[in-house]
Amino acid sequence: MKMTEAKEKSKLTVEDVQKLVKKKDEIEEQIKAYYDVLEDQDGVGMEGALVDVEGFPRADLDLYQIRTARHSISCLQNDHKAVMVEIEDALHRLHAHERAKRERDQQEAQEEAMEQEVTLPPAFARVDHVTAGSPASQAGLRVGDQIIQFGSVNPGNFQNLQNIASVVQHSEGKSLSVAVVRNGERVAMSLVPQRWSGRGLLGCNIQPILR
């Protein structure tokens, strides 16, 4: 039973809080309606006397209606206090749940970033210029991208820029798989070396990263 209650509490949503607020509003409307009844009865309110100076029931009042209204108001006021406590508790739990979720999401994002940093291979070259409208630009290469794969060239077999030049010359008109590190994340793209209005087959400048 306790486990079930705990599960139900953990499922608390904004909609649940809104339902409690709606319940509170309905109780307040009912209380107001009963106070209106008392107002119609010569404004006796909750404490006004129901007997005359001689101790007899006042003939000008509907005593049953007044007693019913007063009793209902008392009960509804207790219900109102209870629902206000529920709303306060629900808001507290909802905020605590949202805070815990934010902290958990931040922790997961940090762990994911650290994991990615560990698993990303070292870059062997860097893009320091990309001409607009060039094959490199159309493929999505950007200045600052650090290259970790360029076709068959990778950190394990890269020796110098001639390796990349050779792959480009033998791949004119063919799609090359290129992977770069950008803002700490791996970004993959397809690059097709080809003739265009500018110089070369790529339209970008690449510099080796010296280690």
Contacts in CASP RR format, 6 or more apart in sequence:
PFRMAT RR
TARGET T0000
AUTHOR 0000-0000-0000
METHOD contacts of the structure
MODEL  1
MKMTEAKEKSKLTVEDVQKLVKKKDEIEEQIKAYYDVLEDQDGVGMEGAL
VDVEGFPRADLDLYQIRTARHSISCLQNDHKAVMVEIEDALHRLHAHERA
KRERDQQEAQEEAMEQEVTLPPAFARVDHVTAGSPASQAGLRVGDQIIQF
GSVNPGNFQNLQNIASVVQHSEGKSLSVAVVRNGERVAMSLVPQRWSGRG
LLGCNIQPILR
9 93 0 8 1.000
10 97 0 8 1.000
12 90 0 8 1.000
12 93 0 8 1.000
12 94 0 8 1.000
12 97 0 8 1.000
13 94 0 8 1.000
14 94 0 8 1.000
16 90 0 8 1.000
17 87 0 8 1.000
17 90 0 8 1.000
17 91 0 8 1.000
17 94 0 8 1.000
20 83 0 8 1.000
20 86 0 8 1.000
20 87 0 8 1.000
20 90 0 8 1.000
21 87 0 8 1.000
23 83 0 8 1.000
24 80 0 8 1.000
24 83 0 8 1.000
24 84 0 8 1.000
24 87 0 8 1.000
27 76 0 8 1.000
27 79 0 8 1.000
27 80 0 8 1.000
27 83 0 8 1.000
28 80 0 8 1.000
30 72 0 8 1.000
30 76 0 8 1.000
31 73 0 8 1.000
31 76 0 8 1.000
31 77 0 8 1.000
31 80 0 8 1.000
34 69 0 8 1.000
34 70 0 8 1.000
34 72 0 8 1.000
34 73 0 8 1.000
34 76 0 8 1.000
35 45 0 8 1.000
35 69 0 8 1.000
35 73 0 8 1.000
37 65 0 8 1.000
37 66 0 8 1.000
37 69 0 8 1.000
38 44 0 8 1.000
38 45 0 8 1.000
38 46 0 8 1.000
38 66 0 8 1.000
38 69 0 8 1.000
38 70 0 8 1.000
38 73 0 8 1.000
39 45 0 8 1.000
41 61 0 8 1.000
41 62 0 8 1.000
41 65 0 8 1.000
41 66 0 8 1.000
41 69 0 8 1.000
42 60 0 8 1.000
42 61 0 8 1.000
44 50 0 8 1.000
44 61 0 8 1.000
44 66 0 8 1.000
45 70 0 8 1.000
46 70 0 8 1.000
46 73 0 8 1.000
49 58 0 8 1.000
50 57 0 8 1.000
50 58 0 8 1.000
50 61 0 8 1.000
50 63 0 8 1.000
50 66 0 8 1.000
50 67 0 8 1.000
51 57 0 8 1.000
51 58 0 8 1.000
52 58 0 8 1.000
57 63 0 8 1.000
113 184 0 8 1.000
116 184 0 8 1.000
116 185 0 8 1.000
116 186 0 8 1.000
117 184 0 8 1.000
120 148 0 8 1.000
120 181 0 8 1.000
120 184 0 8 1.000
120 186 0 8 1.000
121 148 0 8 1.000
121 149 0 8 1.000
121 154 0 8 1.000
121 155 0 8 1.000
122 148 0 8 1.000
122 155 0 8 1.000
122 211 0 8 1.000
123 146 0 8 1.000
123 147 0 8 1.000
123 148 0 8 1.000
123 155 0 8 1.000
123 180 0 8 1.000
123 181 0 8 1.000
123 209 0 8 1.000
124 147 0 8 1.000
124 148 0 8 1.000
124 153 0 8 1.000
124 154 0 8 1.000
124 155 0 8 1.000
124 158 0 8 1.000
124 208 0 8 1.000
124 209 0 8 1.000
125 146 0 8 1.000
125 147 0 8 1.000
125 150 0 8 1.000
125 158 0 8 1.000
125 161 0 8 1.000
125 164 0 8 1.000
125 206 0 8 1.000
125 207 0 8 1.000
125 208 0 8 1.000
125 209 0 8 1.000
126 144 0 8 1.000
126 145 0 8 1.000
126 146 0 8 1.000
126 147 0 8 1.000
126 206 0 8 1.000
126 207 0 8 1.000
126 208 0 8 1.000
126 209 0 8 1.000
127 136 0 8 1.000
127 141 0 8 1.000
127 142 0 8 1.000
127 143 0 8 1.000
127 144 0 8 1.000
127 145 0 8 1.000
127 146 0 8 1.000
127 147 0 8 1.000
127 180 0 8 1.000
127 204 0 8 1.000
127 205 0 8 1.000
127 206 0 8 1.000
128 143 0 8 1.000
128 144 0 8 1.000
128 205 0 8 1.000
128 206 0 8 1.000
128 207 0 8 1.000
129 143 0 8 1.000
129 204 0 8 1.000
129 205 0 8 1.000
130 136 0 8 1.000
130 137 0 8 1.000
130 141 0 8 1.000
130 142 0 8 1.000
130 143 0 8 1.000
130 203 0 8 1.000
130 204 0 8 1.000
130 205 0 8 1.000
131 137 0 8 1.000
131 198 0 8 1.000
131 203 0 8 1.000
131 204 0 8 1.000
133 196 0 8 1.000
134 196 0 8 1.000
134 198 0 8 1.000
134 202 0 8 1.000
134 203 0 8 1.000
134 204 0 8 1.000
135 191 0 8 1.000
135 192 0 8 1.000
135 193 0 8 1.000
135 194 0 8 1.000
135 196 0 8 1.000
135 201 0 8 1.000
135 202 0 8 1.000
135 203 0 8 1.000
136 191 0 8 1.000
136 202 0 8 1.000
136 203 0 8 1.000
136 204 0 8 1.000
137 203 0 8 1.000
137 204 0 8 1.000
139 178 0 8 1.000
139 189 0 8 1.000
139 190 0 8 1.000
139 191 0 8 1.000
139 192 0 8 1.000
140 189 0 8 1.000
141 178 0 8 1.000
141 180 0 8 1.000
141 189 0 8 1.000
141 191 0 8 1.000
141 204 0 8 1.000
142 182 0 8 1.000
144 182 0 8 1.000
145 180 0 8 1.000
145 181 0 8 1.000
145 182 0 8 1.000
145 187 0 8 1.000
146 180 0 8 1.000
146 181 0 8 1.000
146 182 0 8 1.000
146 209 0 8 1.000
147 178 0 8 1.000
147 179 0 8 1.000
147 180 0 8 1.000
147 206 0 8 1.000
148 154 0 8 1.000
148 155 0 8 1.000
148 179 0 8 1.000
148 180 0 8 1.000
148 181 0 8 1.000
148 186 0 8 1.000
149 177 0 8 1.000
149 178 0 8 1.000
149 179 0 8 1.000
150 164 0 8 1.000
150 167 0 8 1.000
150 176 0 8 1.000
150 178 0 8 1.000
151 167 0 8 1.000
151 171 0 8 1.000
151 176 0 8 1.000
151 177 0 8 1.000
151 178 0 8 1.000
152 167 0 8 1.000
153 163 0 8 1.000
153 164 0 8 1.000
153 167 0 8 1.000
157 163 0 8 1.000
158 208 0 8 1.000
160 208 0 8 1.000
161 206 0 8 1.000
161 207 0 8 1.000
161 208 0 8 1.000
164 206 0 8 1.000
167 176 0 8 1.000
168 176 0 8 1.000
168 193 0 8 1.000
168 201 0 8 1.000
168 202 0 8 1.000
169 193 0 8 1.000
169 201 0 8 1.000
171 193 0 8 1.000
172 193 0 8 1.000
172 194 0 8 1.000
172 195 0 8 1.000
172 201 0 8 1.000
173 192 0 8 1.000
173 193 0 8 1.000
173 194 0 8 1.000
174 192 0 8 1.000
174 193 0 8 1.000
175 190 0 8 1.000
175 191 0 8 1.000
175 192 0 8 1.000
176 190 0 8 1.000
176 191 0 8 1.000
176 192 0 8 1.000
176 193 0 8 1.000
177 188 0 8 1.000
177 190 0 8 1.000
178 188 0 8 1.000
178 189 0 8 1.000
178 190 0 8 1.000
178 191 0 8 1.000
179 186 0 8 1.000
179 187 0 8 1.000
179 188 0 8 1.000
179 189 0 8 1.000
180 186 0 8 1.000
180 187 0 8 1.000
180 189 0 8 1.000
181 187 0 8 1.000
191 202 0 8 1.000
193 201 0 8 1.000
193 202 0 8 1.000
194 201 0 8 1.000
195 201 0 8 1.000
196 203 0 8 1.000
END
